[in-house]
Amino acid sequence: MLDGLAALQTVSAWVPEIALLDINMPGMDGYAVAQHLRREFLTQHTIIVAFTALDEPTARLSGVASGFDAYCQKGAAPGPLLCLLETLAH
């Protein structure tokens, strides 16, 4: 598992089109990572998905303010996540 700082270091070497972020990462949480990605020129248009165990109402308000574009809850079959990623990639 990567922490938030490691995620930002990875993005500095490779800019993804879509980033899946857990909100509850150690060190720097997903909200802080999303805010950082939105401030950076190279990643300001990266699609950011909250992939978290938190329920949607809990994650949505802070997630939108932090720059998340979408939400998918962990723990379910991979189908909903794959469908969401396919939709966002088009």
ABEGO torsion letter per residue (X at the ends): XBBAAAAAAAAAABBBABBBBBABBBGBBAAAAAAAAAABAAAAABBBBBBBABBAAAAAAAAAAAGBABBBBBGBBAAAAAAAAAAAAX
